[in-house]
Amino acid sequence: MHGQPNIYMLFMAKSSDILKESGEMVFSMSRSFASGAYFKKFREYLLEHSSLDHIHIFNTRREHY
């Protein structure tokens, strides 16, 4: 990765590194997080080192306050 580091990306990458074999990571973040070419290597890294079981996308933030 080049340029300005993203703290969420670094936190998720480190969390996947220290996760136990049957562990679980749960994160809440914006929809646009890790989209675009800048995060391509991060997405590849995360999918190589973990698996996704569930993604939930809220329709709007207003309904959940």
VEXKE-574415 format. One line per 2 residues: their letters; for each residue x, y, z of C-alpha. Coordinates in steps of 0.25 Angstrom, whole numbers, plus 5000, padded with zeros to 4 digits. Each point is the difference from the previous one (the first is absolute). Layout:
BEGIN
A) X Y Z ~ ... .
//
This chain:
BEGIN
MH) 5000 5000 5000 ~ 5005 5014 4997 .
GQ) 4995 5014 5005 ~ 4992 5003 5012 .
PN) 4997 4988 5009 ~ 4986 4998 5004 .
IY) 4998 4997 5015 ~ 4988 4991 4997 .
ML) 5008 4991 4990 ~ 5012 4999 5009 .
FM) 4991 4996 5012 ~ 4992 4989 4992 .
AK) 5013 4995 4994 ~ 5007 4998 5013 .
SS) 4987 4994 5006 ~ 5000 4990 4989 .
DI) 5015 4997 5003 ~ 4997 4997 5015 .
LK) 4987 4993 4999 ~ 4999 4986 5005 .
ES) 4997 4988 4991 ~ 4985 5001 5003 .
GE) 4999 5014 5004 ~ 4991 5011 4995 .
MV) 5002 5014 4996 ~ 4988 5010 5000 .
FS) 5001 5014 4995 ~ 4991 5011 4997 .
MS) 5004 5011 4990 ~ 4995 5008 4988 .
RS) 4996 4994 4987 ~ 5011 5006 4992 .
FA) 5011 4995 5009 ~ 5010 4992 4992 .
SG) 4994 5003 4987 ~ 5008 5004 4988 .
AY) 5014 4997 4994 ~ 5007 5006 5013 .
FK) 4995 4988 5008 ~ 5001 4989 4990 .
KF) 5013 4994 5007 ~ 4993 5001 5013 .
RE) 4987 4993 4995 ~ 5009 4989 4994 .
YL) 5008 4998 5013 ~ 4988 4999 5009 .
LE) 4993 4990 4991 ~ 5013 4992 4999 .
HS) 5001 5000 5015 ~ 4986 4999 5005 .
SL) 4986 4996 4994 ~ 4987 5008 5000 .
DH) 4988 4994 5006 ~ 4990 5011 5000 .
IH) 4999 5015 4996 ~ 4989 5009 5004 .
IF) 4997 5013 4993 ~ 4991 5010 5007 .
NT) 4991 5007 4990 ~ 5001 5013 5008 .
RR) 5007 5005 5012 ~ 4989 5008 5005 .
EH) 4991 4988 5004 ~ 5011 4995 5009 .
Y) 5002 5011 5010 .
//
